Amino acid sequence: MYAVFKRELFGLLNSMMAYITIGIFLLASGLLFWVFPQTSVLDYGYAELTGFFELLPFLFIFMVPAITMRSFAEERREGTFVLLATRPLTDWQILSGKYFSCLALVLLALIPTLLCYFTVYHLALPTGNVDSGAIAGSYVGLLLLGGVFAAIGIFTSSLARNQVVAFAVAVFICFFLFSGLDALSGIFGLRALEGLLLGLSVSEHYRSLSRGVLDTRDLVYFITVAAFFLGMTRLVLGGRKW
């Protein structure tokens, strides 16, 4: 698995698309933090990052599929997946290497945003008067959210030969799980299923972690959803081999 992980990670780091994607993500997050009045810490007047962390998942909906869209789609288009599949590696080793390499890139994209926390920490009166627990919970939620979105992106990449198609389908699924289920729960005819739909909604569990409380139910939810899409990817790969 490590060999696949290293190969994929170096392949991503050598790709201009990865730098463009992360650059746009950091630029957008910087604009959210400093410029846009609704989320700017300078206009908000309080030493907190609530609005900032509420909008970052929507950037993730586009950034993570852009990172994962080449995982299997490019291998199929160039015909290199056959060479990879014939090596003494199991499907799970190939899948895990690709998944964790994408997750590592998501983590690298998140690290520069810690500057926002240190800025708020020093701007607060008195210095350090910030809810560090809620911010830490938000970062844990973002990392878990990135894990779910990466699993979805790899799944769609295994289905499509075209990277753009894999990206578009992944964005739709991520958006539906994050915001679509919340919207469906508000429809009059589905009010009876409101509890179930909210329980399946990614945003509901992300907001729970953003309060600074690490509930095992939220952790189990994110791990289960990621494992489900990785399992579906494994079935696709196994069917293609067969």
Backbone as CSV, one residue per row, in Angstrom:
resi,resn,N_x,N_y,N_z,CA_x,CA_y,CA_z,C_x,C_y,C_z
1,MET,0.822,-1.206,0.000,0.000,0.000,0.000,0.861,1.264,0.000
2,TYR,1.983,1.195,0.738,2.845,2.377,0.833,3.392,2.785,-0.527
3,ALA,3.727,1.776,-1.349,4.259,2.086,-2.683,3.215,2.828,-3.517
4,VAL,1.963,2.387,-3.447,0.887,3.066,-4.176,0.656,4.453,-3.600
5,PHE,0.684,4.553,-2.277,0.495,5.843,-1.612,1.560,6.841,-2.065
6,LYS,2.826,6.420,-2.054,3.925,7.310,-2.443,3.817,7.675,-3.919
7,ARG,3.480,6.704,-4.746,3.349,6.961,-6.189,2.248,7.982,-6.461
8,GLU,1.107,7.798,-5.804,-0.026,8.700,-6.035,0.242,10.088,-5.468
9,LEU,0.855,10.134,-4.276,1.103,11.436,-3.658,2.098,12.247,-4.479
10,PHE,3.163,11.607,-4.931,4.128,12.314,-5.767,3.509,12.697,-7.114
11,GLY,2.630,11.820,-7.622,1.938,12.155,-8.860,1.054,13.377,-8.697
12,LEU,0.374,13.488,-7.543,-0.460,14.654,-7.279,0.384,15.909,-7.097
13,LEU,1.501,15.770,-6.380,2.360,16.928,-6.131,3.075,17.395,-7.391
14,ASN,3.234,16.507,-8.355,3.841,16.894,-9.632,2.819,17.402,-10.631
15,SER,1.558,17.397,-10.221,0.494,17.843,-11.115,0.176,19.312,-10.872
16,MET,0.104,20.089,-11.937,-0.244,21.501,-11.822,-1.675,21.678,-11.318
17,MET,-2.546,20.707,-11.626,-3.931,20.798,-11.196,-4.044,20.840,-9.680
18,ALA,-3.209,20.060,-8.983,-3.259,20.044,-7.521,-2.900,21.410,-6.953
19,TYR,-1.870,22.042,-7.486,-1.456,23.351,-6.987,-2.497,24.420,-7.314
20,ILE,-3.099,24.329,-8.494,-4.147,25.286,-8.846,-5.348,25.123,-7.924
21,THR,-5.744,23.865,-7.678,-6.899,23.594,-6.819,-6.665,24.098,-5.407
22,ILE,-5.504,23.762,-4.838,-5.203,24.197,-3.475,-5.042,25.714,-3.430
23,GLY,-4.429,26.294,-4.464,-4.269,27.744,-4.506,-5.607,28.470,-4.521
24,ILE,-6.547,27.975,-5.321,-7.878,28.586,-5.367,-8.584,28.416,-4.022
25,PHE,-8.426,27.253,-3.405,-9.035,27.016,-2.091,-8.490,27.993,-1.056
26,LEU,-7.177,28.175,-1.013,-6.582,29.081,-0.033,-6.936,30.535,-0.334
27,LEU,-7.011,30.894,-1.622,-7.417,32.252,-1.981,-8.852,32.518,-1.546
28,ALA,-9.744,31.558,-1.819,-11.147,31.725,-1.433,-11.299,31.781,0.079
29,SER,-10.568,30.926,0.801,-10.665,30.944,2.264,-10.095,32.244,2.824
30,GLY,-9.039,32.782,2.189,-8.506,34.068,2.621,-9.492,35.204,2.409
31,LEU,-10.192,35.170,1.276,-11.220,36.187,1.030,-12.353,36.075,2.047
32,LEU,-12.730,34.847,2.394,-13.774,34.658,3.397,-13.336,35.212,4.752
33,PHE,-12.061,35.016,5.062,-11.579,35.404,6.391,-11.330,36.903,6.519
34,TRP,-10.845,37.546,5.434,-10.429,38.939,5.535,-11.352,39.930,4.837
35,VAL,-11.984,39.523,3.721,-12.614,40.509,2.830,-14.135,40.504,2.919
36,PHE,-14.771,39.352,2.699,-16.228,39.314,2.613,-16.852,39.750,3.940
37,PRO,-17.763,40.730,3.909,-18.299,41.299,5.160,-19.006,40.271,6.046
38,GLN,-19.680,39.294,5.438,-20.439,38.338,6.238,-19.546,37.437,7.077
39,THR,-18.319,37.214,6.638,-17.435,36.287,7.348,-16.122,36.908,7.779
40,SER,-15.842,38.150,7.379,-14.569,38.780,7.722,-14.445,38.966,9.228
41,VAL,-13.324,38.557,9.774,-13.103,38.692,11.214,-12.973,40.166,11.602
42,LEU,-12.558,41.020,10.667,-12.415,42.441,10.960,-13.770,43.127,11.069
43,ASP,-14.753,42.694,10.294,-16.089,43.287,10.341,-16.978,42.621,11.373
44,TYR,-16.677,41.359,11.688,-17.553,40.610,12.594,-17.488,41.152,14.018
45,GLY,-16.285,41.510,14.457,-16.140,42.122,15.773,-15.973,41.153,16.914
46,TYR,-15.988,39.869,16.649,-15.826,38.867,17.701,-14.695,37.920,17.319
47,ALA,-13.979,37.446,18.324,-12.843,36.557,18.097,-13.334,35.117,17.952
48,GLU,-13.974,34.847,16.838,-14.422,33.488,16.559,-14.443,33.273,15.050
49,LEU,-14.500,31.993,14.667,-14.419,31.624,13.252,-15.654,30.850,12.808
50,THR,-16.784,31.120,13.428,-17.996,30.359,13.128,-18.400,30.489,11.673
51,GLY,-18.511,31.730,11.181,-18.907,31.929,9.783,-17.898,31.359,8.812
52,PHE,-16.631,31.445,9.166,-15.563,30.915,8.324,-15.718,29.404,8.157
53,PHE,-15.953,28.699,9.268,-16.070,27.244,9.210,-17.408,26.785,8.636
54,GLU,-18.392,27.659,8.608,-19.666,27.299,7.981,-19.567,27.280,6.463
55,LEU,-18.665,28.077,5.898,-18.541,28.164,4.438,-17.423,27.297,3.877
56,LEU,-16.459,26.904,4.685,-15.367,26.070,4.186,-15.857,24.739,3.593
57,PRO,-16.871,24.068,4.174,-17.341,22.824,3.549,-17.795,22.996,2.105
58,PHE,-18.339,24.164,1.762,-18.769,24.382,0.379,-17.557,24.505,-0.551
59,LEU,-16.446,25.006,-0.036,-15.212,24.989,-0.824,-14.697,23.557,-0.969
60,PHE,-14.866,22.767,0.086,-14.463,21.359,0.041,-15.237,20.595,-1.024
61,ILE,-16.510,20.954,-1.214,-17.345,20.247,-2.188,-16.722,20.310,-3.582
62,PHE,-15.991,21.380,-3.874,-15.343,21.513,-5.179,-13.872,21.102,-5.132
63,MET,-13.196,21.400,-4.019,-11.766,21.124,-3.968,-11.460,19.628,-3.931
64,VAL,-12.134,18.884,-3.065,-11.800,17.465,-2.892,-12.089,16.657,-4.163
65,PRO,-13.258,16.810,-4.827,-13.443,16.094,-6.096,-12.417,16.471,-7.167
66,ALA,-11.933,17.729,-7.138,-10.909,18.126,-8.102,-9.601,17.383,-7.853
67,ILE,-9.324,17.045,-6.587,-8.117,16.291,-6.250,-8.273,14.821,-6.616
68,THR,-9.456,14.263,-6.378,-9.654,12.819,-6.541,-10.062,12.407,-7.948
69,MET,-10.436,13.350,-8.804,-11.044,12.972,-10.083,-10.094,12.199,-10.991
70,ARG,-8.780,12.340,-10.787,-7.823,11.662,-11.643,-7.449,10.273,-11.122
71,SER,-7.917,9.893,-9.934,-7.446,8.684,-9.259,-7.513,7.450,-10.151
72,PHE,-8.714,7.131,-10.641,-8.883,5.968,-11.507,-9.229,6.359,-12.938
73,ALA,-9.856,7.527,-13.112,-10.257,7.945,-14.456,-9.043,8.095,-15.366
74,GLU,-7.985,8.707,-14.847,-6.786,8.881,-15.659,-6.099,7.540,-15.930
75,GLU,-6.126,6.641,-14.925,-5.532,5.309,-15.123,-6.253,4.565,-16.246
76,ARG,-7.576,4.661,-16.272,-8.347,3.985,-17.318,-8.117,4.631,-18.681
77,ARG,-8.055,5.967,-18.708,-7.883,6.668,-19.986,-6.524,6.359,-20.598
78,GLU,-5.496,6.286,-19.764,-4.152,6.037,-20.277,-3.812,4.553,-20.360
79,GLY,-4.690,3.702,-19.811,-4.455,2.270,-19.881,-3.438,1.750,-18.889
80,THR,-3.090,2.529,-17.876,-2.085,2.106,-16.892,-2.689,1.310,-15.741
81,PHE,-4.008,1.305,-15.626,-4.614,0.551,-14.531,-4.373,-0.950,-14.694
82,VAL,-4.296,-1.416,-15.929,-4.032,-2.838,-16.162,-2.671,-3.217,-15.592
83,LEU,-1.672,-2.355,-15.798,-0.337,-2.618,-15.253,-0.359,-2.610,-13.729
84,LEU,-1.125,-1.685,-13.162,-1.217,-1.614,-11.708,-1.927,-2.831,-11.140
85,ALA,-2.984,-3.279,-11.826,-3.781,-4.398,-11.328,-3.037,-5.726,-11.416
86,THR,-2.070,-5.841,-12.321,-1.346,-7.103,-12.481,-0.187,-7.232,-11.499
87,ARG,0.095,-6.196,-10.750,1.151,-6.273,-9.747,0.645,-7.042,-8.522
88,PRO,1.570,-7.543,-7.683,1.151,-8.321,-6.496,0.551,-7.434,-5.413
89,LEU,-0.554,-6.786,-5.750,-1.257,-5.900,-4.831,-2.732,-6.261,-4.827
90,THR,-3.343,-6.241,-3.668,-4.783,-6.479,-3.599,-5.522,-5.200,-3.971
91,ASP,-6.809,-5.351,-4.266,-7.624,-4.172,-4.596,-7.655,-3.184,-3.435
92,TRP,-7.710,-3.714,-2.217,-7.764,-2.837,-1.055,-6.464,-2.067,-0.876
93,GLN,-5.330,-2.685,-1.203,-4.054,-1.974,-1.110,-3.974,-0.848,-2.132
94,ILE,-4.432,-1.116,-3.345,-4.459,-0.072,-4.376,-5.411,1.045,-3.969
95,LEU,-6.581,0.655,-3.514,-7.607,1.631,-3.135,-7.158,2.459,-1.936
96,SER,-6.583,1.810,-0.933,-6.142,2.527,0.267,-5.011,3.489,-0.053
97,GLY,-4.079,3.080,-0.907,-2.986,3.968,-1.285,-3.484,5.224,-1.969
98,LYS,-4.420,5.066,-2.892,-4.973,6.224,-3.588,-5.783,7.102,-2.635
99,TYR,-6.559,6.470,-1.765,-7.420,7.220,-0.846,-6.590,8.053,0.127
100,PHE,-5.606,7.443,0.757,-4.823,8.166,1.760,-3.906,9.213,1.127
101,SER,-3.511,9.021,-0.116,-2.734,10.061,-0.783,-3.592,11.301,-1.029
102,CYS,-4.844,11.093,-1.440,-5.763,12.228,-1.617,-6.065,12.894,-0.285
103,LEU,-6.230,12.079,0.764,-6.511,12.630,2.092,-5.314,13.419,2.613
104,ALA,-4.100,12.959,2.301,-2.905,13.692,2.710,-2.845,15.055,2.035
105,LEU,-3.269,15.132,0.790,-3.272,16.414,0.082,-4.328,17.359,0.669
106,VAL,-5.464,16.798,1.077,-6.482,17.613,1.750,-5.922,18.173,3.054
107,LEU,-5.197,17.349,3.788,-4.589,17.804,5.038,-3.571,18.905,4.775
108,LEU,-2.782,18.766,3.717,-1.810,19.808,3.367,-2.502,21.120,3.009
109,ALA,-3.681,21.017,2.387,-4.434,22.234,2.046,-5.000,22.910,3.289
110,LEU,-5.277,22.130,4.332,-5.853,22.694,5.556,-4.818,23.364,6.440
111,ILE,-3.576,22.896,6.379,-2.548,23.401,7.294,-2.368,24.921,7.193
112,PRO,-2.292,25.526,5.990,-2.127,26.993,5.938,-3.288,27.767,6.562
113,THR,-4.480,27.160,6.639,-5.615,27.882,7.231,-5.462,28.041,8.739
114,LEU,-4.491,27.336,9.344,-4.233,27.530,10.777,-3.788,28.958,11.071
115,LEU,-3.300,29.641,10.035,-2.931,31.045,10.200,-4.132,31.880,10.644
116,CYS,-5.314,31.499,10.196,-6.532,32.213,10.609,-6.740,32.082,12.113
117,TYR,-6.490,30.890,12.643,-6.650,30.679,14.087,-5.650,31.518,14.873
118,PHE,-4.387,31.504,14.442,-3.376,32.272,15.161,-3.650,33.770,15.063
119,THR,-4.199,34.204,13.943,-4.544,35.620,13.800,-5.635,36.016,14.784
120,VAL,-6.700,35.208,14.849,-7.789,35.494,15.775,-7.305,35.401,17.219
121,TYR,-6.418,34.454,17.472,-5.880,34.263,18.823,-5.194,35.533,19.321
122,HIS,-4.429,36.185,18.439,-3.684,37.375,18.848,-4.518,38.654,18.733
123,LEU,-5.579,38.644,17.925,-6.442,39.818,17.829,-7.437,39.903,18.976
124,ALA,-7.676,38.794,19.648,-8.677,38.760,20.711,-8.244,39.633,21.885
125,LEU,-9.229,40.170,22.591,-8.989,40.945,23.802,-9.693,40.272,24.982
126,PRO,-8.930,39.772,25.962,-7.461,39.698,26.001,-6.938,38.645,25.029
127,THR,-5.651,38.651,24.771,-5.040,37.720,23.833,-5.309,36.271,24.266
128,GLY,-5.751,35.486,23.312,-6.036,34.077,23.590,-7.467,33.807,24.014
129,ASN,-8.306,34.849,24.030,-9.697,34.678,24.455,-10.544,34.175,23.281
130,VAL,-10.279,32.953,22.864,-11.017,32.325,21.765,-11.468,30.937,22.217
131,ASP,-12.485,30.442,21.563,-13.001,29.111,21.866,-12.165,28.086,21.096
132,SER,-11.024,27.735,21.651,-10.105,26.824,20.964,-10.713,25.442,20.795
133,GLY,-11.577,25.031,21.729,-12.218,23.717,21.622,-13.118,23.613,20.402
134,ALA,-13.908,24.668,20.163,-14.793,24.666,18.997,-13.993,24.706,17.704
135,ILE,-12.891,25.462,17.698,-12.058,25.535,16.494,-11.397,24.193,16.228
136,ALA,-10.905,23.542,17.280,-10.301,22.218,17.107,-11.334,21.221,16.595
137,GLY,-12.561,21.289,17.141,-13.633,20.406,16.672,-13.979,20.667,15.212
138,SER,-13.928,21.938,14.806,-14.216,22.279,13.409,-13.153,21.698,12.469
139,TYR,-11.905,21.743,12.911,-10.837,21.167,12.076,-10.954,19.648,11.997
140,VAL,-11.311,19.018,13.108,-11.542,17.571,13.074,-12.708,17.256,12.128
141,GLY,-13.758,18.074,12.208,-14.903,17.887,11.317,-14.523,18.082,9.851
142,LEU,-13.675,19.066,9.567,-13.234,19.298,8.184,-12.410,18.127,7.671
143,LEU,-11.549,17.581,8.533,-10.728,16.444,8.103,-11.593,15.220,7.829
144,LEU,-12.572,14.975,8.702,-13.489,13.855,8.474,-14.362,14.101,7.245
145,LEU,-14.776,15.348,7.065,-15.557,15.706,5.881,-14.734,15.479,4.622
146,GLY,-13.454,15.858,4.675,-12.576,15.600,3.543,-12.422,14.118,3.272
147,GLY,-12.421,13.297,4.335,-12.349,11.851,4.151,-13.561,11.291,3.437
148,VAL,-14.737,11.790,3.798,-15.969,11.346,3.130,-15.990,11.797,1.679
149,PHE,-15.676,13.063,1.443,-15.684,13.579,0.071,-14.624,12.903,-0.794
150,ALA,-13.479,12.563,-0.193,-12.431,11.863,-0.952,-12.910,10.471,-1.349
151,ALA,-13.612,9.785,-0.436,-14.148,8.461,-0.765,-15.174,8.552,-1.891
152,ILE,-16.016,9.593,-1.853,-16.998,9.795,-2.921,-16.294,10.102,-4.242
153,GLY,-15.280,10.954,-4.208,-14.562,11.312,-5.422,-13.846,10.131,-6.049
154,ILE,-13.253,9.271,-5.221,-12.582,8.085,-5.747,-13.602,7.109,-6.338
155,PHE,-14.763,7.021,-5.703,-15.817,6.145,-6.226,-16.272,6.602,-7.606
156,THR,-16.543,7.888,-7.774,-16.986,8.386,-9.086,-15.870,8.292,-10.114
157,SER,-14.616,8.436,-9.663,-13.493,8.303,-10.587,-13.350,6.875,-11.090
158,SER,-13.734,5.903,-10.260,-13.665,4.504,-10.686,-14.763,4.158,-11.693
159,LEU,-15.815,4.965,-11.710,-16.933,4.704,-12.625,-16.715,5.330,-13.997
160,ALA,-16.052,6.485,-14.025,-15.953,7.264,-15.264,-14.559,7.177,-15.852
161,ARG,-14.493,7.285,-17.152,-13.211,7.357,-17.840,-12.769,8.816,-18.003
162,ASN,-13.733,9.721,-17.988,-13.447,11.137,-18.159,-13.363,11.816,-16.793
163,GLN,-12.288,12.569,-16.564,-12.095,13.217,-15.266,-13.163,14.270,-14.976
164,VAL,-13.585,14.983,-16.005,-14.589,16.028,-15.810,-15.913,15.420,-15.368
165,VAL,-16.281,14.287,-15.961,-17.509,13.600,-15.564,-17.398,13.129,-14.117
166,ALA,-16.244,12.558,-13.757,-16.026,12.100,-12.379,-16.131,13.277,-11.406
167,PHE,-15.576,14.430,-11.781,-15.642,15.616,-10.934,-17.078,16.087,-10.762
168,ALA,-17.818,16.173,-11.860,-19.191,16.687,-11.807,-20.090,15.788,-10.968
169,VAL,-19.978,14.486,-11.157,-20.818,13.558,-10.390,-20.455,13.607,-8.911
170,ALA,-19.157,13.686,-8.614,-18.721,13.758,-7.218,-19.228,15.030,-6.542
171,VAL,-19.170,16.160,-7.250,-19.671,17.418,-6.695,-21.166,17.299,-6.380
172,PHE,-21.921,16.678,-7.279,-23.353,16.529,-7.055,-23.631,15.663,-5.818
173,ILE,-22.955,14.527,-5.702,-23.188,13.635,-4.561,-22.781,14.310,-3.255
174,CYS,-21.630,14.982,-3.266,-21.178,15.680,-2.055,-22.166,16.772,-1.645
175,PHE,-22.625,17.547,-2.617,-23.577,18.608,-2.307,-24.902,18.038,-1.798
176,PHE,-25.345,16.943,-2.407,-26.610,16.341,-1.980,-26.518,15.831,-0.555
177,LEU,-25.416,15.158,-0.213,-25.272,14.633,1.141,-25.094,15.747,2.159
178,PHE,-24.487,16.856,1.733,-24.234,17.937,2.688,-25.442,18.858,2.863
179,SER,-26.064,19.249,1.749,-27.168,20.218,1.828,-28.495,19.658,1.341
180,GLY,-28.450,18.702,0.420,-29.691,18.205,-0.172,-30.591,17.499,0.821
181,LEU,-30.013,16.705,1.706,-30.841,15.988,2.681,-31.490,16.948,3.664
182,ASP,-30.768,18.022,4.027,-31.374,19.045,4.881,-32.579,19.688,4.197
183,ALA,-32.427,19.978,2.904,-33.523,20.596,2.157,-34.711,19.644,2.038
184,LEU,-34.441,18.360,1.803,-35.531,17.387,1.700,-36.290,17.242,3.011
185,SER,-35.579,17.380,4.126,-36.247,17.223,5.428,-37.254,18.336,5.687
186,GLY,-37.111,19.468,4.975,-38.042,20.575,5.162,-39.253,20.522,4.248
187,ILE,-39.271,19.567,3.295,-40.418,19.428,2.405,-41.603,18.872,3.195
188,PHE,-42.755,19.450,2.963,-43.938,19.104,3.776,-44.242,17.605,3.709
189,GLY,-44.159,17.039,2.526,-44.516,15.630,2.383,-43.538,14.672,3.031
190,LEU,-42.341,15.174,3.376,-41.320,14.312,3.965,-41.047,14.659,5.428
191,ARG,-41.951,15.405,6.045,-41.752,15.787,7.437,-41.668,14.564,8.351
192,ALA,-42.368,13.495,7.998,-42.333,12.288,8.828,-40.943,11.657,8.834
193,LEU,-40.154,11.918,7.783,-38.806,11.358,7.682,-37.739,12.377,8.066
194,GLU,-38.151,13.478,8.682,-37.202,14.545,8.978,-36.057,14.063,9.858
195,GLY,-36.371,13.305,10.891,-35.331,12.810,11.790,-34.343,11.909,11.072
196,LEU,-34.855,11.029,10.211,-33.994,10.115,9.465,-33.107,10.868,8.482
197,LEU,-33.694,11.831,7.744,-32.923,12.584,6.754,-31.844,13.437,7.411
198,LEU,-32.171,14.055,8.540,-31.168,14.849,9.246,-30.076,13.951,9.817
199,GLY,-30.457,12.746,10.241,-29.454,11.814,10.751,-28.490,11.347,9.687
200,LEU,-28.948,11.333,8.428,-28.087,10.932,7.314,-27.340,12.103,6.700
201,SER,-27.678,13.318,7.106,-27.072,14.506,6.520,-25.656,14.706,7.050
202,VAL,-24.722,14.965,6.147,-23.336,15.206,6.545,-23.222,16.508,7.330
203,SER,-23.964,17.534,6.922,-23.854,18.837,7.571,-24.298,18.786,9.030
204,GLU,-25.277,17.944,9.336,-25.760,17.833,10.715,-24.644,17.331,11.631
205,HIS,-23.919,16.334,11.196,-22.828,15.782,12.008,-21.625,16.719,12.015
206,TYR,-21.400,17.423,10.924,-20.304,18.394,10.892,-20.572,19.534,11.869
207,ARG,-21.800,20.028,11.895,-22.144,21.099,12.835,-22.008,20.633,14.276
208,SER,-22.320,19.363,14.515,-22.179,18.823,15.866,-20.714,18.842,16.309
209,LEU,-19.809,18.466,15.403,-18.384,18.492,15.746,-17.873,19.926,15.886
210,SER,-18.455,20.853,15.129,-18.000,22.248,15.162,-18.294,22.920,16.493
211,ARG,-19.159,22.323,17.292,-19.427,22.885,18.631,-18.310,22.565,19.616
212,GLY,-17.381,21.706,19.201,-16.269,21.362,20.080,-16.479,20.102,20.872
213,VAL,-17.567,19.371,20.593,-17.869,18.134,21.307,-17.635,16.959,20.363
214,LEU,-16.685,16.100,20.688,-16.385,14.936,19.856,-17.280,13.777,20.284
215,ASP,-18.414,13.666,19.608,-19.373,12.603,19.887,-19.006,11.372,19.055
216,THR,-18.993,10.221,19.708,-18.638,8.994,18.982,-19.626,8.701,17.863
217,ARG,-20.873,9.127,18.007,-21.863,8.900,16.949,-21.484,9.645,15.674
218,ASP,-20.945,10.845,15.821,-20.510,11.593,14.644,-19.290,10.937,14.002
219,LEU,-18.359,10.488,14.831,-17.170,9.828,14.293,-17.550,8.549,13.560
220,VAL,-18.454,7.763,14.162,-18.897,6.517,13.522,-19.606,6.816,12.212
221,TYR,-20.389,7.893,12.178,-21.104,8.252,10.952,-20.127,8.542,9.818
222,PHE,-19.145,9.397,10.068,-18.195,9.762,9.000,-17.407,8.547,8.531
223,ILE,-16.956,7.722,9.472,-16.191,6.525,9.102,-17.057,5.565,8.302
224,THR,-18.325,5.425,8.689,-19.228,4.501,8.001,-19.504,4.954,6.569
225,VAL,-19.769,6.247,6.380,-20.054,6.756,5.027,-18.827,6.617,4.135
226,ALA,-17.650,6.953,4.664,-16.422,6.805,3.877,-16.178,5.339,3.527
227,ALA,-16.391,4.453,4.505,-16.187,3.024,4.260,-17.190,2.498,3.234
228,PHE,-18.409,3.020,3.238,-19.419,2.586,2.279,-18.985,2.902,0.844
229,PHE,-18.545,4.126,0.614,-18.145,4.497,-0.752,-16.847,3.810,-1.163
230,LEU,-15.955,3.572,-0.218,-14.746,2.815,-0.547,-15.106,1.363,-0.880
231,GLY,-16.085,0.810,-0.144,-16.543,-0.540,-0.457,-17.196,-0.620,-1.830
232,MET,-17.963,0.404,-2.190,-18.556,0.442,-3.524,-17.477,0.532,-4.602
233,THR,-16.422,1.291,-4.318,-15.311,1.375,-5.268,-14.635,0.021,-5.428
234,ARG,-14.491,-0.681,-4.318,-13.890,-2.021,-4.370,-14.730,-2.956,-5.235
235,LEU,-16.048,-2.863,-5.155,-16.918,-3.692,-6.001,-16.743,-3.331,-7.471
236,VAL,-16.607,-2.041,-7.758,-16.411,-1.615,-9.159,-15.096,-2.167,-9.696
237,LEU,-14.046,-2.063,-8.890,-12.742,-2.564,-9.335,-12.780,-4.076,-9.500
238,GLY,-13.420,-4.784,-8.576,-13.513,-6.218,-8.688,-14.312,-6.656,-9.907
239,GLY,-15.397,-5.934,-10.196,-16.200,-6.245,-11.385,-15.439,-6.011,-12.660
240,ARG,-14.619,-4.957,-12.683,-13.852,-4.668,-13.893,-12.785,-5.738,-14.119
241,LYS,-12.162,-6.214,-13.040,-11.180,-7.285,-13.173,-11.838,-8.558,-13.697
242,TRP,-13.040,-8.852,-13.167,-13.751,-10.052,-13.577,-14.146,-9.996,-15.036
